[in-house]
Amino acid sequence: MSMGVAALLCLVLSVGFSGGPGAVSDTAASGISSLQEQIRITKAKTAALPTVDDAKRALTGSLTAAGQVAKLQNDYRYRPDET
């Protein structure tokens, strides 16, 4: 019986001196805080992204402008010389 009590006392003392579960808890809390900050940043960046409709509108505008530029280039290329 006294051996069991001594073993239990040693266990309690070793947990108390080593920081025990508290040290793991502090590390986990730090990791959780870091992950929460990463989630917050990701949500903010995601909210700043354009919507699908915005992207389609921009693409349509770009394609229209590209077509106009190509037409102007072709018109200039086949323009008769004025010499």
Phi and psi restraints in degrees (value plus and minus 20) as a CYANA .aco file:
   2 SER   PHI     -85.5   -45.5
   2 SER   PSI     -48.9    -8.9
   3 MET   PHI     -87.7   -47.7
   3 MET   PSI     -60.2   -20.2
   4 GLY   PHI     -84.7   -44.7
   4 GLY   PSI     -62.3   -22.3
   5 VAL   PHI     -85.1   -45.1
   5 VAL   PSI     -60.9   -20.9
   6 ALA   PHI     -84.2   -44.2
   6 ALA   PSI     -62.0   -22.0
   7 ALA   PHI     -83.9   -43.9
   7 ALA   PSI     -62.3   -22.3
   8 LEU   PHI     -84.5   -44.5
   8 LEU   PSI     -61.0   -21.0
   9 LEU   PHI     -83.0   -43.0
   9 LEU   PSI     -62.8   -22.8
  10 CYS   PHI     -82.9   -42.9
  10 CYS   PSI     -60.7   -20.7
  11 LEU   PHI     -83.5   -43.5
  11 LEU   PSI     -66.0   -26.0
  12 VAL   PHI     -83.3   -43.3
  12 VAL   PSI     -62.7   -22.7
  13 LEU   PHI     -86.3   -46.3
  13 LEU   PSI     -60.8   -20.8
  14 SER   PHI     -87.5   -47.5
  14 SER   PSI     -57.9   -17.9
  15 VAL   PHI     -87.4   -47.4
  15 VAL   PSI     -60.1   -20.1
  16 GLY   PHI     -84.6   -44.6
  16 GLY   PSI     -61.4   -21.4
  17 PHE   PHI     -99.3   -59.3
  17 PHE   PSI     -49.2    -9.2
  18 SER   PHI    -105.8   -65.8
  18 SER   PSI     -25.2    14.8
  19 GLY   PHI      72.6   112.6
  19 GLY   PSI     -40.8    -0.8
  20 GLY   PHI      25.0    65.0
  20 GLY   PSI    -161.2  -121.2
  21 PRO   PHI     -83.0   -43.0
  21 PRO   PSI     -43.8    -3.8
  22 GLY   PHI     -81.5   -41.5
  22 GLY   PSI     -59.8   -19.8
  23 ALA   PHI     -85.4   -45.4
  23 ALA   PSI     -61.8   -21.8
  24 VAL   PHI     -85.7   -45.7
  24 VAL   PSI     -60.7   -20.7
  25 SER   PHI     -82.7   -42.7
  25 SER   PSI     -60.9   -20.9
  26 ASP   PHI     -84.2   -44.2
  26 ASP   PSI     -61.2   -21.2
  27 THR   PHI     -84.9   -44.9
  27 THR   PSI     -64.3   -24.3
  28 ALA   PHI     -83.7   -43.7
  28 ALA   PSI     -60.2   -20.2
  29 ALA   PHI     -82.9   -42.9
  29 ALA   PSI     -60.2   -20.2
  30 SER   PHI     -84.6   -44.6
  30 SER   PSI     -62.8   -22.8
  31 GLY   PHI     -84.7   -44.7
  31 GLY   PSI     -61.2   -21.2
  32 ILE   PHI     -84.6   -44.6
  32 ILE   PSI     -62.3   -22.3
  33 SER   PHI     -81.2   -41.2
  33 SER   PSI     -62.4   -22.4
  34 SER   PHI     -83.3   -43.3
  34 SER   PSI     -63.2   -23.2
  35 LEU   PHI     -85.4   -45.4
  35 LEU   PSI     -59.5   -19.5
  36 GLN   PHI     -83.2   -43.2
  36 GLN   PSI     -58.4   -18.4
  37 GLU   PHI     -86.2   -46.2
  37 GLU   PSI     -60.7   -20.7
  38 GLN   PHI     -83.8   -43.8
  38 GLN   PSI     -59.3   -19.3
  39 ILE   PHI     -84.7   -44.7
  39 ILE   PSI     -62.7   -22.7
  40 ARG   PHI     -81.5   -41.5
  40 ARG   PSI     -64.6   -24.6
  41 ILE   PHI     -84.4   -44.4
  41 ILE   PSI     -63.0   -23.0
  42 THR   PHI     -83.3   -43.3
  42 THR   PSI     -61.3   -21.3
  43 LYS   PHI     -83.0   -43.0
  43 LYS   PSI     -60.9   -20.9
  44 ALA   PHI     -85.1   -45.1
  44 ALA   PSI     -62.6   -22.6
  45 LYS   PHI     -86.9   -46.9
  45 LYS   PSI     -58.4   -18.4
  46 THR   PHI     -85.2   -45.2
  46 THR   PSI     -60.0   -20.0
  47 ALA   PHI     -84.8   -44.8
  47 ALA   PSI     -47.6    -7.6
  48 ALA   PHI    -101.1   -61.1
  48 ALA   PSI     -33.2     6.8
  49 LEU   PHI     -90.2   -50.2
  49 LEU   PSI     129.0   169.0
  50 PRO   PHI     -90.4   -50.4
  50 PRO   PSI     134.1   174.1
  51 THR   PHI     -97.0   -57.0
  51 THR   PSI     150.0   190.0
  52 VAL   PHI     -81.4   -41.4
  52 VAL   PSI     -61.7   -21.7
  53 ASP   PHI     -82.8   -42.8
  53 ASP   PSI     -60.7   -20.7
  54 ASP   PHI     -82.3   -42.3
  54 ASP   PSI     -62.6   -22.6
  55 ALA   PHI     -85.7   -45.7
  55 ALA   PSI     -61.8   -21.8
  56 LYS   PHI     -82.8   -42.8
  56 LYS   PSI     -62.9   -22.9
  57 ARG   PHI     -82.0   -42.0
  57 ARG   PSI     -64.1   -24.1
  58 ALA   PHI     -84.5   -44.5
  58 ALA   PSI     -60.7   -20.7
  59 LEU   PHI     -85.2   -45.2
  59 LEU   PSI     -62.2   -22.2
  60 THR   PHI     -81.7   -41.7
  60 THR   PSI     -64.2   -24.2
  61 GLY   PHI     -82.1   -42.1
  61 GLY   PSI     -61.1   -21.1
  62 SER   PHI     -86.1   -46.1
  62 SER   PSI     -61.5   -21.5
  63 LEU   PHI     -85.9   -45.9
  63 LEU   PSI     -58.7   -18.7
  64 THR   PHI     -83.4   -43.4
  64 THR   PSI     -66.6   -26.6
  65 ALA   PHI     -83.6   -43.6
  65 ALA   PSI     -59.7   -19.7
  66 ALA   PHI     -84.1   -44.1
  66 ALA   PSI     -59.0   -19.0
  67 GLY   PHI     -84.1   -44.1
  67 GLY   PSI     -60.4   -20.4
  68 GLN   PHI     -85.6   -45.6
  68 GLN   PSI     -61.6   -21.6
  69 VAL   PHI     -83.5   -43.5
  69 VAL   PSI     -63.7   -23.7
  70 ALA   PHI     -81.7   -41.7
  70 ALA   PSI     -61.8   -21.8
  71 LYS   PHI     -83.4   -43.4
  71 LYS   PSI     -65.4   -25.4
  72 LEU   PHI     -82.4   -42.4
  72 LEU   PSI     -60.5   -20.5
  73 GLN   PHI     -84.2   -44.2
  73 GLN   PSI     -63.2   -23.2
  74 ASN   PHI     -85.7   -45.7
  74 ASN   PSI     -62.2   -22.2
  75 ASP   PHI     -80.3   -40.3
  75 ASP   PSI     -61.9   -21.9
  76 TYR   PHI     -87.7   -47.7
  76 TYR   PSI     -59.7   -19.7
  77 ARG   PHI     -84.3   -44.3
  77 ARG   PSI     -59.9   -19.9
  78 TYR   PHI    -117.5   -77.5
  78 TYR   PSI      -6.6    33.4
  79 ARG   PHI     -91.1   -51.1
  79 ARG   PSI     116.9   156.9
  80 PRO   PHI     -89.9   -49.9
  80 PRO   PSI     125.6   165.6
  81 ASP   PHI     -88.7   -48.7
  81 ASP   PSI     123.4   163.4
  82 GLU   PHI    -128.5   -88.5
  82 GLU   PSI      27.0    67.0
